[in-house]
Amino acid sequence: MIEQLQKIKDAMMQPIYEKRRHLGCEFCGTTFYGHYQKTGLNNVPNGKESPHPTKKGWITAHTYDDVFYPDCPSCLYPLGVREAKEALAVYNHHKEKERQKTERQAKKDAKPVKVSARLTYPNKKAYEDRLNLLAKEPDQMTKHEMMCDYFLDKVFWKKFKRGGRLMMQVRNFTIEKMLHDGRYKSNSGKSTMGYCTPFFIITNIITGKVRRIGVDAVRQHIELEEKYGKNRRNDPKRNFGLPNG
Ligand SMILES: [Zn+2]
């Protein structure tokens, strides 16, 4: 009885395996002729569909238990294979997305890089080249570049490949990178908030004149600390968002 049923089933399935099909790979875009197989990793849909259990508007495509797509002959990866037309559509869609992404990035990279009001570079490449040059030859740094804490920080990172307290010399100036620890405990005292802010002390070694760069960003942290201490639990304005009293 079971043997007979198996025979009927085999007879029904035979045409599925024997039919020559135009297939394709959505990963590499190859199309080829081949047959469905009795074993493999990528099950062929059996035509039945049902609503997706969680995603609204999506459908689940059901598959045969014993009918599989062959591997892609080009990239040998089995999971991207489906009907040629569908595979090409998916492949081209991704290729187009990739092309648009590259194009957007290229446009972005071609735009001027505006670091500050007085510091603009023609494009991203020119900006990167400038940072690389200054990491090797700090003496070439301009006055405006020395006055910008954001830019100085970039040069320090390029030169030393690490953060923290560091020093470099530019002509007759020493530039010290300092860190203001602006971290504090959250209201509950459990998590750490805030961050370390870099600032720079530039000393003219001929005149002894000292100039601080980037202290404005630090001042806010310092003022908060002086008022409430490192722990913001002392801050009366921090009340878990509940009304006072
Ligand atoms: Zn492929």
Residues whose N, C-alpha, C, O or C-beta is under 5 A from the ligand:
A	BS01	ZN	C25 F27 C28 T30 C72 S74 C75 L76 Y77
